[in-house]
Structure formats: structure tokens, C-alpha cells
Amino acid sequence: MAHCPGTGGVPTSRARPEEFLELHADPAVIGEIHADVLHHSIVRSSPKESALERTLRVPRNQTLNSTGKVTSDPPETFRWEIIGGDGPMETGSWVENDCADAPVGSTRIRTEAETSLRKVPRFLQKTAARRVLNSIDSQDLAYLQVHP
């Protein structure tokens, strides 16, 4: 598994990242944030944990199904863990975001991840995981700029 720590500041109030991360579980909105999410359904939900199924578009115009578990302890921690499916991330891969106050008018979001990508050689795992996570971050920031 590739371990990818990262830290970034988001120019928004402390409440906005929490609301935004919760939008990632909304089937009506997730495709606007991440265009490669073709289908999203919630399998089960409780106040702290949800299981969801997604169909994702991957390179070469293929689609893969993924089952994930989202655990939240708002407003600080949001964790996504892959619990099944055919990719692109292996079962057991996870991404966790921790939010904290930053300089006036912004929020610090620390992201940690341990991922293993299917069909990616071991020596390229970290580079590939960073590329995927950076792309996801770029899509998140683009959505936040359009929907402040």
C-alpha cells in the first residue's frame, strides 16, 4: 500500500468543509463534484457510518464498481474505506480527512491515505496514488470555487 500524507488549506469557513464532505454521499450531487462517479447509491446509513456503492469511469472508458464505507466524526474527521468491488482501489485502501482551524477565513485539511491500486506495479503505487488524490483534490477545489 502507498502511504500518502498531505496538508492543504481551504479558503472557507470551518463549517463549509464539513458540509462539502457530506455532499460526497449525496447521489444527486456527487457527479457534479467528481464527473467520473457515474452511479452512487447508499446501501445503509447511520449517524456515524454509511456504506455506499459506486460505479466509476476509469481510463480507456471502462467502468468499475466499488463498495465503500464512510465513517464521520464531524466536524473533524471523515474517512473513506474500500470494502469491496472490482476497483480501481483494492479492498482495505482508505483516505481520511481531518479538519482544523487555520488562519482567519480558512480551514486546514490534512489528508492521509493508504491505498493500493489494481493493475499498478508496486514501484509505481505511490506515484499513481498521489496523482489520483491530487486529481480528486483539484475537482473538490473547483467545485468549492463555483459553489462557495
DSSP file (Angstrom, degrees, kcal/mol; ACC not computed):
  #  RESIDUE AA STRUCTURE BP1 BP2  ACC     N-H-->O    O-->H-N    N-H-->O    O-->H-N    TCO  KAPPA ALPHA  PHI   PSI    X-CA   Y-CA   Z-CA
    1    1 A M              0   0    0      0, 0.0     2,-0.4     0, 0.0   115,-0.3   0.000 360.0 360.0 360.0 140.9    0.0    0.0    0.0
    2    2 A A  E     -A  115   0A   0    113,-3.6   113,-2.3   123,-0.1     2,-0.6  -0.769 360.0-147.6 -88.7 132.4    1.2    3.5   -0.7
    3    3 A H  E     -A  114   0A   0     -2,-0.4   111,-0.2   111,-0.2   109,-0.0  -0.902  18.5-177.8-102.5 122.6    1.0    5.9    2.2
    4    4 A C        -     0   0    0    109,-2.5   109,-0.3    -2,-0.6     2,-0.2  -0.852   4.0-175.9-127.5  95.3    0.3    9.5    1.1
    5    5 A P        +     0   0    0      0, 0.0     2,-0.3     0, 0.0   107,-0.2  -0.611  13.6 163.1 -84.5 152.6    0.2   12.2    3.7
    6    6 A G  E     -B  111   0A   0    105,-2.0   105,-2.8    -2,-0.2     2,-0.4  -0.974  21.8-158.5-162.7 154.9   -0.8   15.7    2.6
    7    7 A T  E     +B  110   0A   0     -2,-0.3     2,-0.3   103,-0.2   103,-0.2  -1.000  16.8 167.1-139.5 136.7   -1.9   19.0    4.1
    8    8 A G  E     -B  109   0A   0    101,-2.4   101,-3.5    -2,-0.4     2,-0.4  -0.997  28.5-128.9-148.4 153.3   -3.8   21.9    2.5
    9    9 A G  E     -B  108   0A   0     -2,-0.3    99,-0.2    99,-0.2    -2,-0.0  -0.833  16.6-155.1-100.5 139.6   -5.6   25.0    3.4
   10   10 A V  E     -B  107   0A   0     97,-3.0     2,-2.5    -2,-0.4    97,-2.3  -0.965  19.3-130.8-114.5 124.8   -9.1   25.7    2.0
   11   11 A P  S    S+     0   0    0      0, 0.0     2,-0.3     0, 0.0    95,-0.2  -0.417  73.9  90.6 -76.4  73.7  -10.1   29.3    1.8
   12   12 A T  S    S-     0   0    0     -2,-2.5    -2,-0.1    95,-0.0   132,-0.0  -0.966  82.0 -76.5-157.0 166.9  -13.5   28.8    3.5
   13   13 A S        -     0   0    0     -2,-0.3     3,-0.3     1,-0.1    94,-0.1  -0.173  46.7-106.9 -66.0 164.2  -15.2   28.8    6.9
   14   14 A R  S  > S+     0   0    0      1,-0.2     4,-0.6     2,-0.2    -1,-0.1   0.813 118.1  52.3 -63.3 -32.6  -14.8   25.9    9.3
   15   15 A A  H  > S+     0   0    0      1,-0.2     4,-2.0     2,-0.1    -1,-0.2   0.808  95.8  69.6 -75.7 -29.9  -18.4   24.7    8.7
   16   16 A R  H  > S+     0   0    0     -3,-0.3     4,-3.0     1,-0.2     5,-0.2   0.899  94.0  52.1 -62.2 -45.7  -18.1   24.6    4.9
   17   17 A P  H  > S+     0   0    0      0, 0.0     4,-3.0     0, 0.0    -1,-0.2   0.897 109.9  51.3 -58.8 -37.3  -15.7   21.6    4.6
   18   18 A E  H  X S+     0   0    0     -4,-0.6     4,-1.8     2,-0.2    -2,-0.2   0.950 113.0  44.0 -62.5 -48.5  -18.0   19.5    6.8
   19   19 A E  H  X S+     0   0    0     -4,-2.0     4,-1.2     1,-0.2    -1,-0.2   0.907 114.9  50.5 -60.6 -41.7  -21.0   20.4    4.6
   20   20 A F  H  X S+     0   0    0     -4,-3.0     4,-0.7     1,-0.2     3,-0.4   0.915 108.2  50.4 -65.5 -44.6  -18.9   19.8    1.5
   21   21 A L  H >< S+     0   0    0     -4,-3.0     3,-0.7     1,-0.2    -1,-0.2   0.854 107.8  54.9 -63.2 -33.7  -17.6   16.4    2.6
   22   22 A E  H >< S+     0   0    0     -4,-1.8     3,-1.6     1,-0.2    -1,-0.2   0.808  97.0  64.8 -68.3 -28.8  -21.2   15.3    3.4
   23   23 A L  H >< S+     0   0    0     -4,-1.2     3,-1.8    -3,-0.4     6,-0.3   0.765  86.6  72.5 -63.2 -24.3  -22.2   16.3   -0.2
   24   24 A H  T << S+     0   0    0     -3,-0.7    -1,-0.3    -4,-0.7    -2,-0.2   0.676  96.0  51.1 -65.0 -15.9  -19.9   13.4   -1.3
   25   25 A A  T <  S+     0   0    0     -3,-1.6    -1,-0.3    -4,-0.2    -2,-0.2   0.411  87.1  99.8 -98.4   0.4  -22.6   11.0    0.0
   26   26 A D    X>  -     0   0    0     -3,-1.8     4,-2.5    -4,-0.2     3,-1.7  -0.793  61.6-155.2 -92.8 113.0  -25.4   12.7   -1.9
   27   27 A P  T 34 S+     0   0    0      0, 0.0     4,-0.4     0, 0.0    -1,-0.2   0.775  94.0  55.8 -57.2 -27.1  -26.3   10.7   -5.1
   28   28 A A  T 34 S+     0   0    0      1,-0.1     4,-0.1     2,-0.1    -5,-0.0   0.675 118.8  29.8 -79.1 -16.7  -27.7   13.9   -6.6
   29   29 A V  T X> S+     0   0    0     -3,-1.7     3,-1.6    -6,-0.3     4,-1.4   0.718  95.2  81.4-114.7 -29.7  -24.5   15.9   -6.2
   30   30 A I  H 3X S+     0   0    0     -4,-2.5     4,-3.2     1,-0.3     7,-0.2   0.824  90.9  56.0 -56.2 -36.0  -21.5   13.6   -6.3
   31   31 A G  H 34 S+     0   0    0     -4,-0.4    -1,-0.3     1,-0.2     6,-0.1   0.782 104.8  53.8 -67.0 -26.4  -21.4   13.5  -10.1
   32   32 A E  H <4 S+     0   0    0     -3,-1.6     3,-0.2     1,-0.1    -1,-0.2   0.831 115.1  40.1 -73.2 -32.8  -21.2   17.3  -10.1
   33   33 A I  H  < S+     0   0    0     -4,-1.4     2,-0.5     1,-0.3    -2,-0.2   0.929 132.3  21.7 -79.3 -48.8  -18.2   17.2   -7.8
   34   34 A H    ><  -     0   0    0     -4,-3.2     3,-2.1    -5,-0.2    -1,-0.3  -0.907  66.4-165.7-126.7 101.1  -16.5   14.2   -9.4
   35   35 A A  T 3  S+     0   0    0     -2,-0.5    -1,-0.1     1,-0.3    -4,-0.1   0.703  84.9  67.4 -62.0 -21.3  -17.6   13.5  -13.0
   36   36 A D  T 3  S+     0   0    0     20,-0.1    21,-2.8     1,-0.1     2,-1.0   0.542  76.8  92.1 -79.2  -5.1  -16.1   10.0  -13.0
   37   37 A V  E <   +C   56   0A   0     -3,-2.1    19,-0.2    19,-0.2     3,-0.1  -0.799  51.0 171.6 -88.1 104.5  -18.7    8.9  -10.5
   38   38 A L  E     +     0   0A   0     17,-2.4     2,-0.3    -2,-1.0    -1,-0.2   0.799  64.8  14.4 -85.7 -31.4  -21.3    7.6  -12.8
   39   39 A H  E     +C   55   0A   0     16,-1.4    16,-2.1    -9,-0.0     2,-0.3  -0.996  62.2 178.9-146.6 143.5  -23.6    6.0  -10.2
   40   40 A H  E     +C   54   0A   0     -2,-0.3     2,-0.4    14,-0.2    14,-0.2  -0.963   5.5 170.1-148.9 125.2  -23.8    6.3   -6.4
   41   41 A S  E     -C   53   0A   0     12,-2.6    12,-2.8    -2,-0.3     2,-0.6  -0.998  30.9-127.3-138.8 145.9  -26.2    4.6   -4.0
   42   42 A I  E     -C   52   0A   0     -2,-0.4    10,-0.3    10,-0.2     3,-0.1  -0.802  18.6-173.8 -91.6 123.7  -26.3    4.4   -0.3
   43   43 A V  E    S-     0   0A   0      8,-2.6     2,-0.3    -2,-0.6     9,-0.2   0.889  70.6 -11.7 -84.4 -45.1  -26.6    0.8    0.9
   44   44 A R  E     -C   51   0A   0      7,-1.3     7,-2.6     2,-0.0    -1,-0.4  -0.983  65.8-164.6-153.7 156.6  -27.0    1.5    4.6
   45   45 A S  E     +C   50   0A   0     -2,-0.3     5,-0.2     5,-0.2    -3,-0.0  -1.000  12.8 168.3-149.6 142.4  -26.6    4.5    6.8
   46   46 A S        -     0   0    0      3,-2.5     3,-0.2    -2,-0.3    -2,-0.0  -0.861  55.4 -89.2-137.8 173.0  -26.3    5.5   10.5
   47   47 A P  S    S+     0   0    0      0, 0.0     3,-0.1     0, 0.0    25,-0.0   0.823 125.5  26.4 -58.1 -31.2  -25.4    8.8   12.1
   48   48 A K  S    S+     0   0    0      1,-0.2    24,-2.6    23,-0.1     2,-0.3   0.577 124.6  36.9-107.5 -11.9  -21.6    7.9   12.1
   49   49 A E  E     - D   0  71A   0     22,-0.2    -3,-2.5    -3,-0.2     2,-0.3  -0.999  52.0-178.8-149.5 140.2  -21.3    5.4    9.2
   50   50 A S  E     -CD  45  70A   0     20,-2.4    20,-3.2    -2,-0.3     2,-0.4  -0.988  15.4-148.7-134.7 146.6  -22.6    4.8    5.7
   51   51 A A  E     +CD  44  69A   0     -7,-2.6    -8,-2.6    -2,-0.3    -7,-1.3  -0.947  26.2 178.7-110.4 137.6  -21.9    2.1    3.2
   52   52 A L  E     -CD  42  68A   0     16,-2.7    16,-2.8    -2,-0.4     2,-0.4  -0.963  23.4-143.2-140.7 155.7  -22.2    3.0   -0.4
   53   53 A E  E     -CD  41  67A   0    -12,-2.8   -12,-2.6    -2,-0.3     2,-0.4  -0.955  22.1-176.6-117.9 137.7  -21.8    1.6   -3.9
   54   54 A R  E     -CD  40  66A   0     12,-2.9    12,-2.7    -2,-0.4     2,-0.5  -0.976  22.4-148.6-134.0 147.6  -20.3    3.5   -6.8
   55   55 A T  E     -CD  39  65A   0    -16,-2.1   -17,-2.4    -2,-0.4   -16,-1.4  -0.981  28.1-165.3-110.3 126.2  -19.7    2.9  -10.5
   56   56 A L  E     -CD  37  64A   0      8,-3.1     8,-2.2    -2,-0.5     2,-0.5  -0.881  20.0-131.0-118.2 142.1  -16.6    4.8  -11.6
   57   57 A R  E     - D   0  63A   0    -21,-2.8     6,-0.2    -2,-0.4     3,-0.1  -0.790  33.4-178.3 -86.4 130.3  -15.3    5.7  -15.1
   58   58 A V  E  >  - D   0  62A   0      4,-2.7     4,-1.1    -2,-0.5     3,-0.5  -0.749  38.8 -57.4-122.3 171.7  -11.6    4.7  -15.3
   59   59 A P  T >4 S+     0   0    0      0, 0.0     3,-0.8     0, 0.0    -1,-0.2  -0.027 120.3  35.0 -50.9 155.5   -9.1    5.2  -18.2
   60   60 A R  T 34 S-     0   0    0      1,-0.2    -2,-0.0    -3,-0.1    -3,-0.0   0.728 128.0 -80.4  66.8  26.7   -9.9    3.6  -21.6
   61   61 A N  T 34 S+     0   0    0     -3,-0.5    -1,-0.2     1,-0.2     2,-0.2   0.777  90.4 143.2  54.8  32.9  -13.6    4.4  -21.0
   62   62 A Q  E <<  -D   58   0A   0     -4,-1.1    -4,-2.7    -3,-0.8     2,-0.4  -0.561  40.9-139.4 -92.3 164.0  -14.1    1.4  -18.7
   63   63 A T  E     -D   57   0A   0     -6,-0.2     2,-0.3    -2,-0.2    -6,-0.2  -0.963  15.6-172.3-124.6 146.8  -16.3    1.3  -15.6
   64   64 A L  E     -D   56   0A   0     -8,-2.2    -8,-3.1    -2,-0.4     2,-0.4  -0.969  18.2-131.5-133.7 149.0  -15.6   -0.4  -12.3
   65   65 A N  E     -D   55   0A   0     -2,-0.3    21,-2.3   -10,-0.2    22,-0.7  -0.822  24.1-176.4-102.1 142.8  -17.8   -0.9   -9.3
   66   66 A S  E     -DE  54  85A   0    -12,-2.7   -12,-2.9    -2,-0.4     2,-0.5  -0.999  15.1-154.5-139.9 138.7  -16.6   -0.1   -5.8
   67   67 A T  E     +DE  53  84A   0     17,-2.5    16,-2.7    -2,-0.4    17,-1.3  -0.962  24.5 177.8-113.5 129.7  -18.2   -0.5   -2.4
   68   68 A G  E     -DE  52  82A   0    -16,-2.8   -16,-2.7    -2,-0.5     2,-0.5  -0.874  26.5-139.9-131.7 162.5  -17.0    1.8    0.4
   69   69 A K  E     -DE  51  81A   0     12,-2.8    12,-2.4    -2,-0.3     2,-0.5  -0.989  15.1-159.2-121.1 128.2  -17.6    2.7    4.0
   70   70 A V  E     -DE  50  80A   0    -20,-3.2   -20,-2.4    -2,-0.5     2,-0.5  -0.941   8.3-172.9-109.7 123.0  -17.7    6.3    5.1
   71   71 A T  E     -DE  49  79A   0      8,-2.7     8,-3.0    -2,-0.5     2,-0.4  -0.961   7.8-173.6-115.4 131.2  -17.1    7.0    8.7
   72   72 A S  E     + E   0  78A   0    -24,-2.6     6,-0.2    -2,-0.5    -2,-0.0  -0.965  28.1 176.9-131.2 145.1  -17.5   10.5   10.1
   73   73 A D  E >>  - E   0  77A   0      4,-3.1     4,-1.5    -2,-0.4     3,-1.2  -0.591  51.9-119.8-134.6  69.2  -16.9   12.3   13.3
   74   74 A P  T 34 S+     0   0    0      0, 0.0    -2,-0.0     0, 0.0     4,-0.0  -0.194  80.6  15.1 -62.2 148.6  -17.9   15.8   12.3
   75   75 A P  T 34 S+     0   0    0      0, 0.0    24,-0.2     0, 0.0     3,-0.1  -0.988 132.3  34.8 -94.1   5.6  -16.6   18.3   12.1
   76   76 A E  T <4 S+     0   0    0     -3,-1.2    23,-2.7     1,-0.2     2,-0.4   0.947 109.5  36.9 -85.5 -49.6  -13.1   16.9   12.5
   77   77 A T  E  <  +EF  73  98A   0     -4,-1.5    -4,-3.1    21,-0.2     2,-0.4  -0.891  43.9 171.0-124.8 135.3  -12.8   13.5   10.8
   78   78 A F  E     -EF  72  97A   0     19,-2.4    19,-3.2    -2,-0.4     2,-0.4  -0.989  14.5-173.4-135.5 125.7  -14.1   11.9    7.6
   79   79 A R  E     -EF  71  96A   0     -8,-3.0    -8,-2.7    -2,-0.4     2,-0.5  -0.980  10.8-164.6-128.9 132.0  -12.8    8.5    6.5
   80   80 A W  E     -EF  70  95A   0     15,-3.2    15,-2.6    -2,-0.4     2,-0.4  -0.957  13.6-178.4-111.3 128.9  -13.5    6.6    3.2
   81   81 A E  E     -EF  69  94A   0    -12,-2.4   -12,-2.8    -2,-0.5     2,-0.5  -0.995  26.0-128.9-131.3 134.4  -12.5    2.9    3.2
   82   82 A I  E     +E   68   0A   0     11,-2.8    10,-2.9    -2,-0.4   -14,-0.3  -0.701  29.8 170.1 -82.0 123.7  -12.9    0.5    0.3
   83   83 A I  E     -     0   0A   0    -16,-2.7     2,-0.3    -2,-0.5   -15,-0.2   0.411  59.7 -25.0-115.4  -0.8  -14.7   -2.7    1.5
   84   84 A G  E    S+E   67   0A   0    -17,-1.3   -17,-2.5     6,-0.1    -1,-0.3  -0.982  74.4  95.4 175.0-179.5  -15.3   -4.4   -1.8
   85   85 A G  E    S-E   66   0A   0     -2,-0.3   -19,-0.2   -19,-0.3     6,-0.2  -0.526  75.9 -70.5 109.3-175.2  -15.8   -4.2   -5.6
   86   86 A D  S    S-     0   0    0    -21,-2.3   -20,-0.2     1,-0.3    -1,-0.1   0.147  79.7-159.3-108.7  18.8  -13.6   -4.6   -8.6
   87   87 A G        -     0   0    0    -22,-0.7    -1,-0.3     2,-0.3   -31,-0.2  -0.686  67.1-152.3 125.3-172.9  -11.5   -1.4   -8.3
   88   88 A P  S    S+     0   0    0      0, 0.0    30,-2.8     0, 0.0     2,-0.3  -0.978 107.9  39.3 -79.0 -18.4   -9.8    0.8   -9.0
   89   89 A M  B    S-H  117   0B   0     28,-0.2    -2,-0.3     1,-0.1    28,-0.2  -0.713  89.9-114.4 -92.2 144.2   -8.6    0.7   -5.4
   90   90 A E    >   -     0   0    0     26,-3.5     3,-2.0    -2,-0.3    -8,-0.2  -0.348  41.5 -86.8 -69.8 151.9   -8.0   -2.6   -3.6
   91   91 A T  T 3  S+     0   0    0      1,-0.2    -8,-0.2    -6,-0.2    -1,-0.1  -0.364 117.7  36.3 -55.6 136.1  -10.2   -3.6   -0.6
   92   92 A G  T 3  S+     0   0    0    -10,-2.9    -1,-0.2     1,-0.4    -9,-0.1   0.167  83.6 129.6  99.2 -16.4   -8.6   -2.1    2.5
   93   93 A S    <   -     0   0    0     -3,-2.0   -11,-2.8    23,-0.2    -1,-0.4  -0.418  36.4-177.4 -66.3 147.0   -7.5    1.1    0.9
   94   94 A W  E     -FG  81 114A   0     20,-2.6    20,-2.1   -13,-0.2     2,-0.4  -0.992  24.9-161.2-148.7 155.8   -8.5    4.2    2.8
   95   95 A V  E     -FG  80 113A   0    -15,-2.6   -15,-3.2    -2,-0.3     2,-0.4  -0.998  14.9-169.7-134.2 132.4   -8.5    8.0    2.7
   96   96 A E  E     -FG  79 112A   0     16,-3.2    16,-2.4    -2,-0.4     2,-0.5  -0.988   6.5-162.2-129.9 133.7   -9.0   10.2    5.8
   97   97 A N  E     -FG  78 111A   0    -19,-3.2   -19,-2.4    -2,-0.4     2,-0.5  -0.956   3.6-169.5-113.6 130.0   -9.5   13.9    6.1
   98   98 A D  E     -FG  77 110A   0     12,-2.6    12,-3.0    -2,-0.5     2,-0.4  -0.981  10.7-155.1-116.7 129.5   -9.1   15.8    9.4
   99   99 A C  E     + G   0 109A   0    -23,-2.7     2,-0.3    -2,-0.5    10,-0.2  -0.823  18.8 164.2-107.1 142.7  -10.2   19.4    9.5
  100  100 A A  E     - G   0 108A   0      8,-2.3     8,-2.8    -2,-0.4    -2,-0.0  -0.981  43.0 -84.7-150.0 158.8   -8.9   22.1   11.9
  101  101 A D  E     + G   0 107A   0     -2,-0.3     6,-0.2     6,-0.2     3,-0.1  -0.344  46.8 178.4 -63.4 146.4   -9.0   25.8   12.2
  102  102 A A        -     0   0    0      4,-1.4     4,-0.3     1,-0.3     3,-0.2  -0.630  46.0 -35.7-131.7-170.9   -6.3   27.7   10.2
  103  103 A P  S >  S-     0   0    0      0, 0.0     3,-1.7     0, 0.0    -1,-0.3  -0.096  96.3 -57.0 -50.5 156.5   -5.6   31.4    9.8
  104  104 A V  T 3  S+     0   0    0      1,-0.3     3,-0.1    -3,-0.1   -91,-0.0   0.011 126.5  14.0 -42.0 128.0   -8.6   33.6    9.7
  105  105 A G  T 3  S+     0   0    0      1,-0.2     2,-0.3    -3,-0.2    -1,-0.3   0.547 113.1  81.2  84.8   8.4  -11.1   32.7    7.0
  106  106 A S    <   -     0   0    0     -3,-1.7    -4,-1.4    -4,-0.3     2,-0.4  -0.928  60.6-141.0-142.3 168.5   -9.7   29.3    6.1
  107  107 A T  E     -BG  10 101A   0    -97,-2.3   -97,-3.0    -2,-0.3     2,-0.5  -0.992  17.8-133.1-130.2 134.8   -9.6   25.7    7.3
  108  108 A R  E     -BG   9 100A   0     -8,-2.8    -8,-2.3    -2,-0.4     2,-0.5  -0.769  20.5-166.6 -87.6 129.3   -6.7   23.3    7.3
  109  109 A I  E     -BG   8  99A   0   -101,-3.5  -101,-2.4    -2,-0.5     2,-0.5  -0.970   1.7-163.8-119.2 117.9   -7.5   19.9    5.9
  110  110 A R  E     -BG   7  98A   0    -12,-3.0   -12,-2.6    -2,-0.5     2,-0.5  -0.876   7.8-163.2-100.4 128.2   -5.0   17.1    6.5
  111  111 A T  E     +BG   6  97A   0   -105,-2.8  -105,-2.0    -2,-0.5     2,-0.4  -0.943  10.1 179.1-114.6 131.6   -5.4   14.1    4.2
  112  112 A E  E     + G   0  96A   0    -16,-2.4   -16,-3.2    -2,-0.5     2,-0.3  -0.962   8.7 176.0-124.1 146.3   -3.8   10.7    4.9
  113  113 A A  E     - G   0  95A   0     -2,-0.4  -109,-2.5  -109,-0.3     2,-0.4  -0.997  25.3-167.1-150.5 145.6   -4.2    7.7    2.7
  114  114 A E  E     +AG   3  94A   0    -20,-2.1   -20,-2.6    -2,-0.3     2,-0.3  -0.951  33.7 165.1-128.9 113.2   -3.1    4.1    2.4
  115  115 A T  E     -A    2   0A   0   -113,-2.3  -113,-3.6    -2,-0.4     2,-0.4  -0.903  30.5-165.0-131.5 154.4   -4.0    2.8   -1.0
  116  116 A S        -     0   0    0     -2,-0.3   -26,-3.5  -115,-0.3     2,-0.4  -0.974  20.0-150.2-136.0 123.3   -3.3    0.0   -3.3
  117  117 A L  B >   -H   89   0B   0     -2,-0.4     3,-1.2   -28,-0.2   -28,-0.2  -0.793  19.8-115.5 -99.8 134.2   -4.4    0.4   -6.9
  118  118 A R  T 3  S+     0   0    0    -30,-2.8    -1,-0.0    -2,-0.4   -32,-0.0  -0.361  95.2   9.9 -64.9 143.4   -5.3   -2.6   -9.0
  119  119 A K  T 3  S+     0   0    0      1,-0.2    -1,-0.2    -2,-0.0    -2,-0.0   0.687  97.0 119.8  62.5  22.2   -3.1   -3.4  -12.0
  120  120 A V    <   -     0   0    0     -3,-1.2    -1,-0.2     2,-0.0    -3,-0.1  -0.979  69.6-114.9-116.6 123.9   -0.5   -0.8  -11.0
  121  121 A P    >>  -     0   0    0      0, 0.0     3,-1.9     0, 0.0     4,-0.6  -0.202  26.5-114.8 -56.7 147.4    3.0   -2.2  -10.3
  122  122 A R  G >4 S+     0   0    0      1,-0.3     3,-1.2     2,-0.2     4,-0.4   0.852 114.0  56.7 -52.5 -42.4    4.2   -1.9   -6.7
  123  123 A F  G 34 S+     0   0    0      1,-0.3    -1,-0.3     2,-0.1     4,-0.2   0.668 111.2  44.6 -69.9 -14.1    7.1    0.5   -7.6
  124  124 A L  G <> S+     0   0    0     -3,-1.9     4,-2.7     1,-0.1     5,-0.3   0.436  85.5  97.3-103.4  -2.1    4.5    2.9   -9.2
  125  125 A Q  H <X S+     0   0    0     -3,-1.2     4,-3.0    -4,-0.6     5,-0.2   0.911  83.8  45.9 -56.0 -50.1    1.9    2.7   -6.4
  126  126 A K  H  > S+     0   0    0     -4,-0.4     4,-2.5     1,-0.2    -1,-0.2   0.921 115.3  46.4 -63.7 -44.6    2.9    5.9   -4.5
  127  127 A T  H  > S+     0   0    0     -4,-0.2     4,-2.1     2,-0.2    -1,-0.2   0.925 115.5  46.2 -62.7 -45.1    3.2    8.0   -7.7
  128  128 A A  H  X S+     0   0    0     -4,-2.7     4,-2.4     2,-0.2    -2,-0.2   0.907 112.3  50.5 -65.2 -41.9   -0.1    6.7   -9.1
  129  129 A A  H  X S+     0   0    0     -4,-3.0     4,-2.9    -5,-0.3     5,-0.2   0.918 110.2  49.7 -63.3 -43.4   -1.9    7.2   -5.7
  130  130 A R  H  X S+     0   0    0     -4,-2.5     4,-2.9    -5,-0.2     5,-0.2   0.908 110.2  51.3 -61.3 -41.2   -0.7   10.8   -5.4
  131  131 A R  H  X S+     0   0    0     -4,-2.1     4,-2.1     2,-0.2    -2,-0.2   0.928 112.5  45.6 -62.1 -45.2   -1.8   11.5   -9.0
  132  132 A V  H  X S+     0   0    0     -4,-2.4     4,-2.3     2,-0.2    -2,-0.2   0.943 115.4  46.1 -63.0 -48.5   -5.3   10.2   -8.2
  133  133 A L  H  X S+     0   0    0     -4,-2.9     4,-2.5     1,-0.2    -2,-0.2   0.876 111.8  51.5 -65.4 -37.5   -5.6   12.0   -4.9
  134  134 A N  H  X S+     0   0    0     -4,-2.9     4,-2.4    -5,-0.2    -1,-0.2   0.890 109.8  50.3 -64.7 -38.4   -4.3   15.3   -6.4
  135  135 A S  H  X S+     0   0    0     -4,-2.1     4,-2.2    -5,-0.2    -2,-0.2   0.918 110.8  48.7 -64.0 -43.3   -6.9   15.0   -9.2
  136  136 A I  H  X S+     0   0    0     -4,-2.3     4,-2.4     1,-0.2    -2,-0.2   0.922 111.2  50.3 -61.6 -44.5   -9.6   14.4   -6.6
  137  137 A D  H  X S+     0   0    0     -4,-2.5     4,-2.7     1,-0.2    -2,-0.2   0.905 109.2  51.6 -59.9 -42.5   -8.4   17.5   -4.6
  138  138 A S  H  X S+     0   0    0     -4,-2.4     4,-2.3     1,-0.2    -1,-0.2   0.899 110.4  48.4 -61.9 -41.0   -8.4   19.6   -7.8
  139  139 A Q  H  X S+     0   0    0     -4,-2.2     4,-2.1     2,-0.2    -1,-0.2   0.903 111.5  50.6 -65.7 -40.8  -12.0   18.5   -8.5
  140  140 A D  H  X S+     0   0    0     -4,-2.4     4,-2.4     2,-0.2    -2,-0.2   0.944 112.0  46.2 -60.7 -48.6  -13.0   19.3   -5.0
  141  141 A L  H  X S+     0   0    0     -4,-2.7     4,-2.0     1,-0.2    -2,-0.2   0.884 110.5  53.5 -64.2 -38.6  -11.5   22.8   -5.1
  142  142 A A  H  X S+     0   0    0     -4,-2.3     4,-1.5    -5,-0.2    -1,-0.2   0.914 110.2  47.5 -62.1 -42.3  -13.0   23.5   -8.5
  143  143 A Y  H  X S+     0   0    0     -4,-2.1     4,-2.5     1,-0.2    -2,-0.2   0.927 110.7  51.7 -64.6 -43.9  -16.5   22.7   -7.1
  144  144 A L  H  < S+     0   0    0     -4,-2.4    -1,-0.2     1,-0.2    -2,-0.2   0.845 107.4  53.3 -62.9 -33.1  -15.9   24.8   -4.0
  145  145 A Q  H  < S+     0   0    0     -4,-2.0    -1,-0.2     1,-0.2    -2,-0.2   0.874 115.1  39.9 -69.2 -36.1  -14.9   27.8   -6.1
  146  146 A V  H  < S+     0   0    0     -4,-1.5    -2,-0.2     1,-0.2    -1,-0.2   0.802 125.0  38.1 -80.8 -30.9  -18.1   27.6   -8.2
  147  147 A H     <        0   0    0     -4,-2.5    -1,-0.2    -5,-0.2    -2,-0.1  -0.656 360.0 360.0-121.2  72.7  -20.3   26.8   -5.2
  148  148 A P              0   0    0      0, 0.0    -1,-0.1     0, 0.0    -4,-0.1   0.518 360.0 360.0 -65.5 360.0  -19.0   28.9   -2.3
